[in-house]
Amino acid sequence: MSVIFYLIALLLTALAVGIIAWSILRAPNTIRSNRHAKNVEVAKQRLNELQQRQNAGEISPADATQYRDEIERDLIADVGGLEGPNEVPAAGEQTGSLRWAVIAIAALIPTGAGLLYLAVGEPGGVSISPASKVASVESPPTGVQTGDESQSFEQLTNRLLSHLAVNPEDALGWNTLAQLFIAQQRFAEAAGAYRKVRELEGDSADLLVREADALAMANDGVLEGHPETLIEQALGMEPQHTSALWLAGLAAGGRGDIRSALDFWKQAEKTTNNEQMLGEIRRLIDSANQELARIDEAGPTPENSAASAAIQVKATIAPTILEQLDADDTVYLFARALNGPPMPLAVLKKQVKDLPTTVQLDDSMAMLPNLKISSFEEVFIVARVSFSGAPQAQSGDYFGRSPAVRPGTDQDIVAVTISERVP
């Protein structure tokens, strides 16, 4: 009888505590949900007004892009509160004071009831066996944090992904997710998020350019292929789109078509008032003009210039990893600036079955006219086995790196052994 009595008392106490705790915890979630809905609605209204002003010719496409970025950054500041209407927040999302209030209630109600029973009840009427002991208060769950801590980009991204899993039609959410991916240098995933926005809202020059840029960054800055196709599509919609013209010039320069690149950049120069962008475009124009002057002065065969900065590279694979590779796996050889941009200065593609091999990297393999081996005092060589076949490094790929070398000086063959693994 005593065991049944205490079990019933424990269940009734737990029920009372549960009802009170649920009422307390539910209120802030409702406030947060309302705040999220209001902020998203305001952001959508601002974007619609911006689009109307752009269509009416009140602001330029470049300025519209800048304003749109500001609106999306404002939304990122609130993304910590994004939750689907049917989601139940985790314990770690509650504020520290509220969590401790709930824990205190969970402890005080049964403790207070027990003390009151001892004071006015009849404890002797219930016999308790020495073997029957019931714990009345549990420890707070592990992982509950007290105090407000700033959330990392990764945490914000995970919460936004949870929101989009419940609300997959939220185009503004996908756009915000793409920018969070960009901030974390997760460029391939950013391109996928922009593609999702296009599926929901339809194509626009701005979205096409953003997706192309993200794809190129995921591909070590290479615009050839699908990114260039997206850029051409964007220019078909908006021939004076500054960023599209800029990237089109980079794509042309990557193919070695300096004159076309110069034409694109001169058009872009006329379409923006953004001082930072204007300065970068003019720098590219000056570099292209210098390259054209050099080509005209050297004549139609600039092989001697390329050869003067040539680097002989011997690439090998460590015997310890050979069994983990297939003969047809792709191998990339890159020359990169020791103190400069991450974009390769020269690229050569081989296969595992071709190694060991000795090759030459020189200016003729440059992707851009102003990014060549001869443009930098010191460079280093990277050799990488790409299991995906793509130039960008991915977890699990094997690579090797050389010490720094000075192009154009008398030097022995640079040896690179592929032995390390990308984390």
C-alpha positions in Angstrom: 0.0 0.0 0.0 2.8 2.4 0.9 4.6 1.9 -2.4 1.4 2.6 -4.4 0.8 5.7 -2.3 4.2 7.2 -3.0 4.0 6.3 -6.7 0.7 8.0 -7.1 2.0 11.1 -5.2 5.1 11.1 -7.4 3.1 10.9 -10.6 0.7 13.7 -9.6 3.7 15.9 -8.6 5.4 15.3 -11.9 2.2 16.1 -13.8 1.8 19.4 -11.9 5.5 20.3 -12.6 5.1 19.4 -16.2 2.1 21.7 -16.7 3.8 24.7 -15.1 7.0 24.2 -16.9 5.3 23.8 -20.3 3.4 27.1 -19.7 6.6 28.9 -18.9 8.7 27.6 -21.8 5.9 28.0 -24.4 5.7 31.8 -24.1 9.1 32.8 -25.4 8.8 30.4 -28.3 5.6 32.1 -29.4 7.3 35.5 -29.1 10.3 34.3 -31.1 8.0 32.8 -33.8 6.1 36.0 -34.1 9.3 38.0 -34.3 10.7 35.8 -37.0 7.5 36.1 -39.1 7.5 39.9 -38.7 11.2 40.2 -39.7 10.8 38.0 -42.7 7.7 39.9 -43.9 9.5 43.3 -43.5 12.6 42.0 -45.4 10.3 40.8 -48.2 8.6 44.2 -48.4 11.9 45.9 -48.6 13.1 43.6 -51.3 9.9 44.2 -53.3 10.3 48.0 -53.0 13.9 47.8 -54.1 12.9 45.7 -57.1 10.2 48.3 -58.1 12.7 51.2 -57.8 15.2 49.3 -59.9 12.6 48.5 -62.6 11.5 52.1 -62.6 15.1 53.2 -63.2 15.4 55.1 -60.0 18.6 53.2 -59.0 21.3 51.4 -61.0 21.6 47.6 -60.9 24.9 47.8 -59.1 23.4 50.0 -56.3 20.4 47.7 -56.2 22.8 44.8 -55.6 24.5 46.7 -52.7 21.1 47.6 -51.1 19.9 44.0 -51.5 23.1 42.7 -49.7 22.4 45.1 -46.8 18.8 43.8 -46.5 20.0 40.2 -46.4 22.7 41.0 -43.9 20.1 42.5 -41.6 18.1 39.3 -41.9 21.2 37.2 -41.0 21.3 39.1 -37.7 17.9 37.6 -36.8 18.5 34.2 -38.2 19.3 32.8 -34.7 15.5 32.9 -34.1 14.5 31.0 -37.3 12.4 28.0 -36.4 9.6 26.2 -38.2 6.1 26.5 -36.7 6.0 22.8 -35.8 9.5 22.6 -34.3 10.1 22.1 -30.6 13.2 24.1 -29.5 16.0 22.3 -27.8 16.7 22.9 -24.1 19.9 24.8 -25.0 17.8 27.5 -26.8 16.1 28.8 -23.6 17.7 31.6 -21.7 19.7 30.8 -18.6 17.3 32.5 -16.1 14.3 30.7 -17.5 15.9 27.3 -17.4 17.0 27.7 -13.8 13.5 28.9 -12.9 12.0 25.7 -14.3 14.6 23.6 -12.5 13.9 25.4 -9.3 10.2 24.8 -9.7 10.8 21.1 -10.4 12.8 20.9 -7.1 10.7 23.2 -4.9 7.2 21.8 -5.6 7.9 18.2 -4.5 10.2 19.4 -1.7 7.6 21.9 -0.4 4.8 19.3 -0.6 6.9 16.8 1.4 7.7 19.3 4.1 4.0 20.4 4.3 2.9 16.8 4.6 5.4 16.2 7.4 4.1 19.3 9.3 0.3 18.7 9.0 -0.1 15.2 7.6 0.1 11.8 9.2 3.4 10.2 8.1 3.0 7.4 10.5 -0.1 6.2 8.7 2.1 5.0 5.9 4.8 2.5 6.5 7.9 2.7 4.3 10.0 -0.3 3.7 13.8 0.4 4.0 14.2 -1.0 0.5 11.8 1.5 -1.2 13.5 4.8 -1.8 12.4 7.2 -4.5 14.5 10.0 -5.8 12.4 13.1 -5.9 14.7 15.6 -7.7 16.7 14.9 -10.9 19.9 16.7 -11.9 19.5 19.2 -14.7 20.2 17.6 -18.1 23.8 17.8 -19.3 24.5 20.4 -22.1 22.1 23.0 -20.6 24.0 26.3 -20.7 23.3 29.3 -18.5 24.0 32.7 -20.0 23.7 34.1 -23.5 26.5 33.1 -25.8 27.0 34.4 -29.3 26.3 31.8 -32.0 28.8 30.9 -34.6 28.1 30.9 -38.4 27.9 27.1 -38.2 25.2 27.2 -35.5 23.2 29.8 -37.4 23.5 27.7 -40.6 22.3 24.5 -38.9 19.3 26.3 -37.4 18.5 27.9 -40.8 18.8 24.4 -42.4 16.3 23.1 -39.8 13.9 26.0 -40.6 14.2 25.3 -44.4 13.5 21.6 -43.9 10.1 22.6 -42.6 9.7 25.6 -44.9 11.4 24.6 -48.2 9.5 27.4 -50.1 11.1 30.2 -48.2 13.2 31.8 -50.9 14.5 34.6 -48.6 15.7 31.9 -46.2 17.6 30.1 -49.0 19.2 33.4 -50.1 20.3 34.0 -46.5 21.7 30.5 -46.3 23.8 31.0 -49.4 25.4 34.1 -47.8 26.1 32.1 -44.6 27.8 29.4 -46.8 29.9 32.1 -48.5 31.0 33.5 -45.1 32.2 30.0 -44.3 33.9 29.5 -47.7 31.4 26.6 -48.4 31.2 27.8 -52.0 29.7 24.7 -53.7 26.9 24.6 -51.1 26.3 28.4 -51.6 25.9 27.8 -55.3 23.3 25.1 -54.6 21.4 27.5 -52.3 21.3 30.2 -55.0 20.1 27.6 -57.5 17.2 26.8 -55.1 16.3 30.5 -55.0 16.2 30.6 -58.8 13.9 27.6 -58.8 11.5 29.4 -56.4 11.7 33.0 -57.7 12.7 32.5 -61.3 16.0 33.6 -63.0 17.4 37.1 -62.5 20.8 38.5 -63.6 21.8 39.0 -60.0 21.0 35.4 -58.9 22.7 34.0 -62.0 25.9 36.0 -61.3 25.9 35.0 -57.6 25.6 31.4 -58.5 28.3 31.6 -61.1 30.7 33.4 -58.7 30.1 30.8 -56.0 30.7 27.9 -58.5 34.0 29.6 -59.7 35.2 30.0 -56.1 34.5 26.4 -55.5 36.6 25.6 -58.5 39.7 27.5 -57.5 38.5 30.6 -59.4 38.0 28.8 -62.7 35.0 30.3 -64.6 35.2 28.1 -67.7 32.2 25.8 -68.2 28.9 26.2 -66.4 29.8 29.4 -64.5 30.6 31.2 -67.8 27.3 29.9 -69.2 25.4 31.5 -66.3 27.3 34.7 -66.8 26.3 34.8 -70.5 22.7 34.2 -69.5 22.8 37.0 -67.0 24.2 39.4 -69.6 21.4 38.3 -71.9 18.9 39.6 -69.3 20.9 42.7 -68.2 23.6 43.7 -70.7 24.9 46.4 -68.3 25.1 44.3 -65.2 28.4 45.4 -63.6 29.2 42.1 -61.8 28.3 40.0 -64.9 30.6 42.2 -67.1 33.4 41.9 -64.5 33.2 38.1 -64.4 32.8 37.8 -68.2 36.1 39.7 -68.5 37.8 37.3 -66.0 36.4 34.4 -68.0 37.8 35.8 -71.2 41.1 36.5 -69.6 41.2 32.9 -68.4 41.0 31.8 -72.0 43.8 34.1 -73.0 41.4 36.5 -74.9 42.8 39.7 -73.4 41.1 42.0 -75.9 37.7 40.6 -75.1 38.4 40.8 -71.4 39.4 44.5 -71.8 36.1 45.2 -73.7 34.0 43.7 -70.9 35.9 45.6 -68.2 35.6 49.0 -70.0 31.8 48.4 -70.2 31.7 47.6 -66.5 33.6 50.8 -65.7 30.7 52.8 -67.1 28.0 51.0 -65.1 29.0 51.5 -61.4 29.5 54.3 -58.9 30.8 51.9 -56.3 34.3 53.2 -55.5 35.8 49.9 -54.4 34.4 48.0 -57.4 35.5 50.8 -59.7 39.0 50.7 -58.4 39.3 47.0 -59.0 37.9 47.2 -62.5 40.3 50.0 -63.4 43.2 47.9 -62.0 42.2 45.0 -64.3 41.9 47.4 -67.2 45.5 48.7 -66.6 46.8 45.2 -66.3 45.1 44.1 -69.5 46.5 47.2 -71.4 50.0 46.4 -70.1 49.7 42.8 -71.2 48.5 43.8 -74.7 51.4 46.3 -75.0 53.8 43.5 -74.0 52.3 41.1 -76.5 52.5 43.8 -79.3 56.1 44.6 -78.5 57.2 40.9 -78.2 55.4 39.9 -81.5 53.2 36.9 -82.1 55.5 34.4 -80.4 55.9 35.1 -76.7 57.3 31.7 -75.9 60.6 33.2 -74.7 58.9 35.2 -72.0 56.9 32.1 -70.8 60.1 30.0 -70.8 62.0 32.5 -68.7 59.6 31.9 -65.8 59.3 28.2 -66.3 59.6 25.8 -63.4 60.5 22.2 -63.9 58.5 19.9 -61.6 59.0 16.3 -60.8 55.8 14.8 -59.3 55.8 11.4 -57.5 53.4 9.5 -55.3 54.5 8.0 -52.0 54.5 4.1 -52.2 52.6 3.9 -48.9 49.4 5.3 -50.5 49.6 3.8 -54.0 47.3 0.9 -53.1 44.6 3.4 -52.2 44.6 5.0 -55.6 43.3 4.0 -59.0 45.4 4.4 -62.2 42.7 6.7 -63.7 42.4 9.1 -60.7 42.9 12.7 -61.6 46.1 14.6 -60.5 46.4 18.4 -60.6 49.7 20.3 -60.6 49.4 23.9 -59.5 51.8 26.8 -59.2 50.6 29.3 -56.5 52.0 32.6 -55.2 53.7 32.4 -51.8 52.4 35.8 -50.9 49.5 36.5 -53.2 46.0 35.5 -54.2 44.8 31.9 -53.8 44.0 31.5 -57.6 46.5 29.2 -59.3 49.2 30.9 -61.5 49.5 27.8 -63.7 47.6 24.5 -63.8 48.3 21.1 -65.4 46.1 18.0 -65.3 47.5 14.4 -65.2 46.4 11.0 -64.0 47.9 8.7 -61.3 49.2 6.3 -64.0 51.3 9.2 -65.5 53.3 9.6 -62.3 56.2 9.8 -61.6 56.5 12.5 -64.3 58.5 15.7 -64.9 56.6 18.6 -66.3 57.1 22.3 -66.9 54.8 25.0 -65.5 55.1 28.5 -67.1 53.3 31.7 -68.0 51.6 30.1 -71.0 49.4 28.2 -68.5 48.2 31.4 -66.7 44.5 31.7 -66.1 44.5 35.6 -66.0 46.9 38.1 -67.6 47.9 39.7 -64.3 48.3 36.4 -62.5 51.3 34.6 -63.9 54.3 32.8 -62.5 56.6 35.6 -63.7 54.5 38.2 -61.8 55.6 36.9 -58.3 59.0 36.7 -56.7 58.3 33.4 -54.9 55.9 30.6 -55.7 55.3 27.0 -54.5 54.0 23.9 -56.3 51.1 21.7 -55.2 50.3 18.3 -56.6 47.0 16.8 -55.6 45.1 13.6 -56.3 41.4 14.6 -56.8 39.1 11.7 -56.2 36.1 13.8 -57.5 38.0 15.0 -60.6 37.4 18.6 -59.6 40.3 21.1 -59.1 39.2 22.2 -55.7 40.5 20.2 -52.7 38.0 17.9 -50.9 38.3 15.9 -47.7 40.1 12.7 -48.4 42.2 13.9 -51.3 46.0 13.3 -51.2 48.5 16.1 -51.9 52.1 17.2 -51.7 53.6 20.7 -51.5 57.1 22.0 -52.5 59.2 24.6 -50.7 59.1 28.2 -52.1 61.0 28.7 -55.3 62.0 31.8 -57.3 60.9 31.7 -60.9 63.3 32.7 -63.6 66.4 31.9 -61.5 68.8 29.0 -62.1 67.3 26.1 -60.2 67.2 22.4 -60.1 64.0 20.4 -60.7 61.4 21.0 -58.0 60.4 17.7 -56.4 56.9 17.2 -55.0 55.8 14.0 -53.4 52.1 13.3 -52.8 51.8 11.8 -49.4 49.5 13.9 -47.1 45.8 13.7 -46.9 43.3 16.6 -46.9 41.4 16.6 -43.5 
